[in-house]
Amino acid sequence: MTYPAAAVTSGCAATFRCGNATVTLHTDSPQALGEARRTLYSYDEQPPGPATWHIYLTLDPDVASSAEAATGGRRFDIGPQTYAYEHERTAISQSTFWVPDRRTLLHADQKARTIVVRCATADGIGLWAPRLVRQAMTAQLLAEGMVYAHAAAFTCREQGILIAGHRGRGKTTTLLAGLHHLGGDYVTNDRLMLHASDNGLHGYPWPMPLRAGIGTLAALPHLRHRVPAGQRALTTEQRWAFPHKVVIEPAGFQDLLHRGGKVAAQMIPSMMIWPHLDPARTGVVVERVDPDEVHQRLVDTRMFMRDPTRGTSAHINQWLVPGPAGEVTDAHLHRTAAALVSRPCYRVHAGADPAALADAVGALLDAGEPR
């Protein structure tokens, strides 16, 4: 495979690390490298050098004229109304994809551990850079034994709080309420990579922007300015029911923190919270979840990545760099569920008052041990 010379010689490159996983991004676009740095907030950056995977990302306005830029072959859903078409493979370890919506041609070689990308637009390169680095990084983490969890997380008082559940249950509200009223370090809002090993249980952010509903933002005084002007006149009930979320990029995460908090690259879960928020509720009720129920729910929902009643809760989309075989992933899942069961888990029923919600979480932290 021939790498694009411009990407190799431009000197625009960086190596990213998470745990033992490494990816080096080579590109002819400073904008693309900047986008990777802005989005991948939890990865350590090092000078460009040896890495497990290498990505070569270049601008090529004429890529659509390539013979490989065709929509035949197997189709993969890779995002909202975005599809990748795989060409017939010339080798077992190599695959070629054309993404017409983004006018991008991608060649992945699993054996050489390289991804070569030609994109027709500068904006497209900026979109691809963090996404491809994250996918190559995640594939390595999955192979090491990590699993996806649909969860938010923060650390406070030397404890790691994992807030898990399906969409719409109140993970983000619980996270932001805890950060503001209790302090602590931000870890992630929606996706966490959990690793159960001989060294214990650790969580690593799957880095991405934060998305919050306007009901949550309006309920927190320091974040009310982020409610779009067009929705500020809505009633409280309408705000909580409003379907679209506001995006906060990693550069804005400092706005979420309080009392000297920072953005963390990992955490050790001490407890798990399953929020059940109903804006119409008054008061907060906390109940301990039986360990057998915890284990069964985590396995049945694959760490809340799958909602049996409403379909997919959070997408796993390793289309370019596949993860381990199914039986291997299942073994990792069961090991992680067993590790989480050893931590106390609480179901928290709360309303629209973030201060009351944070007080309940703070009481659990103060208790330190199951009541």
C-alpha positions in Angstrom: 0.0 0.0 0.0 1.3 3.5 -0.9 0.9 6.2 1.6 0.1 9.8 0.5 3.5 11.6 0.4 2.0 14.9 1.5 0.8 13.4 4.7 4.1 11.7 5.5 6.3 14.7 4.8 4.2 17.5 6.0 5.3 17.2 9.7 1.7 17.6 10.7 1.3 14.6 13.0 0.8 13.5 16.6 0.6 10.3 18.6 -2.4 9.7 20.9 -2.4 7.3 23.8 -5.0 5.7 26.1 -3.9 3.0 28.4 -1.6 0.8 26.3 -3.3 1.8 23.0 -1.6 4.2 20.6 -2.5 5.9 17.3 -0.5 8.3 15.2 -2.4 10.7 13.0 -0.5 12.0 9.9 -2.3 14.7 7.9 -1.6 17.5 5.5 -4.2 19.6 7.4 -3.4 21.5 10.5 -7.2 22.0 10.9 -7.7 18.2 11.1 -5.0 17.8 13.7 -6.5 20.6 15.7 -10.0 19.0 15.6 -8.5 15.7 16.8 -6.8 17.6 19.7 -10.0 19.4 20.6 -12.3 16.4 20.6 -10.1 13.7 22.0 -9.8 15.4 25.4 -9.0 12.3 27.4 -6.2 10.9 25.3 -2.6 11.7 26.1 -0.7 13.4 23.2 2.9 12.6 22.5 5.3 13.7 19.7 4.7 11.7 16.5 6.4 8.4 16.7 5.9 4.6 16.8 2.3 3.5 17.4 0.2 0.5 17.1 -2.0 2.1 14.4 -1.2 4.8 11.9 -3.7 7.0 10.1 -2.9 9.0 6.9 -5.5 11.7 6.2 -5.2 13.9 3.2 -7.1 16.4 1.2 -7.9 15.3 -2.4 -10.5 17.4 -4.3 -10.5 14.9 -7.1 -11.2 11.7 -5.1 -14.7 11.4 -6.4 -13.3 10.6 -9.8 -11.5 7.6 -8.5 -12.7 4.2 -9.8 -13.2 3.1 -6.2 -15.6 5.9 -5.5 -18.7 3.8 -6.1 -21.7 2.8 -4.1 -21.6 -0.9 -4.9 -20.9 -3.6 -2.4 -22.0 -4.0 1.2 -23.4 -0.9 2.9 -22.6 0.1 6.5 -24.6 2.6 8.5 -21.9 4.8 10.1 -23.9 7.7 11.4 -27.0 9.8 11.0 -28.0 9.3 7.4 -24.4 8.5 6.5 -23.3 5.3 4.8 -20.0 3.6 3.8 -19.9 1.2 0.9 -17.3 -1.5 1.0 -15.6 -2.7 -2.2 -14.8 -6.3 -2.8 -11.8 -7.2 -0.8 -8.5 -7.9 -2.6 -7.0 -9.4 0.6 -8.4 -10.8 3.8 -6.9 -8.0 6.0 -7.6 -5.1 3.6 -10.9 -3.2 2.9 -11.8 -0.1 0.9 -14.8 2.1 1.7 -16.4 4.9 -0.2 -18.6 7.4 1.8 -20.4 9.5 -0.8 -22.0 11.9 1.7 -18.6 13.0 2.8 -16.8 12.4 -0.5 -14.2 10.2 1.2 -12.3 7.1 0.3 -10.8 5.0 3.1 -8.4 2.0 2.9 -7.9 0.0 6.0 -5.3 -2.7 6.4 -5.8 -4.7 9.6 -2.5 -6.5 9.2 -0.4 -3.4 8.6 -2.6 -1.5 11.1 -2.9 1.5 8.8 -5.8 3.6 7.6 -5.3 5.7 4.5 -8.0 8.4 3.8 -8.6 10.8 0.9 -11.2 13.4 1.5 -12.5 16.0 -1.0 -13.1 18.8 1.5 -11.2 20.5 4.3 -14.3 20.4 6.5 -14.6 16.7 5.9 -11.0 16.1 7.0 -11.8 17.9 10.2 -14.7 15.6 10.9 -12.8 12.5 10.1 -9.7 13.1 12.2 -11.0 12.6 15.7 -13.4 9.9 14.6 -10.8 7.7 13.0 -8.3 8.1 15.8 -11.0 7.2 18.3 -12.1 4.1 16.3 -8.5 2.8 16.0 -7.9 3.5 19.7 -11.2 1.8 20.7 -10.4 -1.3 18.7 -7.2 -1.7 20.7 -9.0 -1.1 24.0 -11.7 -3.7 23.2 -9.0 -6.2 22.3 -7.3 -5.6 25.7 -10.5 -6.6 27.4 -12.4 -3.3 27.8 -16.2 -3.0 27.2 -18.5 -0.1 26.3 -20.8 1.2 29.0 -23.6 3.7 28.3 -22.7 5.8 31.3 -21.7 9.2 32.6 -19.0 9.5 35.3 -17.3 11.9 37.6 -15.0 11.7 40.6 -15.7 13.4 43.9 -14.2 13.0 47.4 -11.7 10.4 46.1 -14.6 8.2 44.9 -15.6 7.4 41.3 -19.4 7.7 40.5 -20.6 5.8 37.5 -24.1 7.0 36.4 -25.5 4.3 34.1 -28.8 3.8 32.3 -30.7 4.0 29.0 -31.4 7.2 27.1 -33.6 9.8 28.8 -33.2 8.4 32.4 -31.2 11.4 33.7 -27.5 10.6 33.4 -26.5 14.0 32.2 -28.7 15.8 34.8 -27.2 13.7 37.6 -23.6 14.4 36.3 -24.0 18.1 36.0 -25.9 18.5 39.3 -23.1 16.6 41.1 -20.3 18.5 39.5 -21.9 21.9 40.3 -23.1 21.2 43.9 -20.5 18.7 45.1 -17.5 19.5 43.0 -15.2 16.9 41.5 -13.6 16.0 38.2 -15.5 15.5 34.9 -14.9 12.1 33.3 -17.5 11.5 30.6 -21.2 12.2 29.8 -22.4 9.3 27.7 -19.8 6.6 27.0 -17.2 4.9 29.2 -14.7 2.1 28.5 -14.6 -0.2 31.5 -11.6 -2.5 32.1 -11.8 -5.3 34.7 -8.3 -6.8 35.2 -6.0 -8.2 37.9 -5.3 -4.5 38.7 -8.9 -3.8 39.5 -11.7 -2.0 37.7 -10.9 1.2 35.8 -12.9 3.5 33.5 -11.6 5.5 30.5 -13.7 8.1 28.7 -14.8 7.5 25.1 -14.1 11.2 24.3 -16.9 13.1 22.6 -18.8 16.4 23.1 -21.4 16.6 25.8 -25.1 16.8 24.8 -27.6 18.2 27.4 -31.3 18.8 27.2 -32.5 22.4 27.7 -34.5 21.3 30.8 -31.2 20.3 32.5 -29.4 23.5 31.4 -32.2 25.8 32.5 -32.3 24.1 35.9 -28.6 24.9 36.6 -28.1 28.7 37.0 -24.5 28.6 35.7 -25.6 26.9 32.5 -28.8 28.8 31.7 -27.0 31.0 29.2 -26.5 27.9 27.0 -30.2 27.5 26.4 -30.8 28.7 22.8 -32.7 32.0 22.6 -35.5 30.4 20.8 -36.3 28.0 23.7 -35.9 30.4 26.6 -39.6 31.4 26.6 -40.7 27.8 26.9 -42.4 26.7 30.2 -40.5 24.4 32.5 -42.6 21.4 31.4 -41.9 22.2 27.7 -38.2 22.5 28.4 -37.9 19.1 29.9 -39.9 17.6 27.0 -38.0 19.4 24.3 -36.4 16.7 22.1 -33.2 18.4 20.8 -30.1 18.7 22.9 -27.4 21.4 23.1 -23.8 20.4 22.3 -21.0 21.5 24.6 -17.6 20.9 23.0 -14.7 19.7 25.2 -13.2 23.2 25.1 -16.3 24.3 27.1 -16.1 21.6 29.8 -14.5 24.1 32.2 -18.0 25.7 32.4 -19.3 22.5 34.0 -16.8 22.4 36.8 -16.9 23.9 40.3 -14.6 24.0 43.3 -11.4 23.4 41.5 -12.6 20.4 39.5 -10.8 19.4 36.3 -11.3 17.1 33.3 -10.0 13.6 34.1 -8.6 10.9 31.8 -9.7 7.9 33.9 -11.4 6.9 37.1 -11.9 4.0 39.4 -15.6 3.3 40.0 -16.6 3.2 43.7 -20.4 3.1 43.3 -23.0 3.0 40.5 -26.1 5.1 40.3 -29.1 4.3 38.1 -31.1 7.6 37.9 -34.8 7.6 37.2 -35.7 11.3 36.7 -39.3 12.5 36.4 -39.6 16.4 36.3 -43.0 16.1 37.8 -41.7 14.3 40.9 -41.2 16.2 44.2 -38.5 14.8 46.5 -35.8 12.2 46.0 -36.0 8.5 46.9 -32.9 6.4 47.0 -33.0 2.6 47.1 -30.2 0.0 47.1 -30.3 -2.4 44.1 -29.7 -6.0 44.8 -26.4 -7.3 43.4 -28.2 -10.1 41.5 -30.4 -7.6 39.8 -27.4 -5.5 39.0 -25.5 -8.4 37.3 -28.6 -9.5 35.4 -29.4 -6.0 34.1 -25.8 -5.3 33.1 -25.5 -8.5 31.1 -29.0 -8.3 29.5 -28.4 -4.7 28.4 -24.7 -5.1 27.7 -23.9 -2.3 30.1 -27.0 -0.4 29.0 -25.8 -0.2 25.4 -28.9 -2.1 24.4 -32.5 -1.2 25.5 -34.6 -4.4 25.2 -37.8 -2.3 25.2 -36.9 0.5 22.9 -34.1 -0.9 20.7 -30.5 0.3 20.6 -29.7 2.7 23.5 -26.2 3.7 22.3 -24.6 2.7 19.0 -21.4 0.6 18.8 -20.0 1.3 15.4 -16.7 -0.4 14.8 -17.2 -0.6 11.1 -13.7 0.3 10.0 -11.5 -1.4 12.6 -13.6 -4.3 14.0 -13.4 -5.3 17.6 -12.9 -8.9 19.0 -15.1 -11.9 18.1 -18.4 -12.1 19.8 -17.5 -14.8 22.3 -14.4 -12.8 23.4 -16.5 -9.7 23.9 -19.1 -11.7 25.9 -16.3 -13.0 28.2 -15.1 -9.4 28.8 -18.7 -8.3 29.4 -19.3 -11.0 32.1 -16.0 -10.3 33.8 -16.8 -6.5 33.9 -20.3 -7.1 35.2 -18.9 -9.3 38.0 -16.5 -6.6 39.0 -19.2 -3.9 39.1 -21.4 -6.0 41.3 -18.9 -5.7 44.1 -19.6 -2.0 44.1 -22.8 -0.6 45.7 -25.5 0.3 43.2 -28.4 2.7 43.9 -31.5 3.6 42.1 -32.3 7.3 42.5 -35.8 8.6 41.8 -35.7 12.4 41.6 -37.5 15.4 40.1 -36.3 18.6 38.4 -34.4 20.0 41.3 -30.7 19.5 40.7 -29.7 20.6 44.2 -31.9 17.9 45.8 -30.5 15.3 43.4 -26.9 16.3 44.2 -27.7 16.2 48.0 -28.8 12.6 47.6 -25.6 11.7 45.7 -23.6 13.5 48.3 -25.2 11.5 51.1 -24.2 8.3 49.4 -20.6 9.6 49.1 -20.6 10.5 52.8 -21.9 7.1 53.8 -18.9 5.5 52.0 -20.4 2.0 52.6 -23.8 0.5 51.8 -26.4 1.6 54.3 
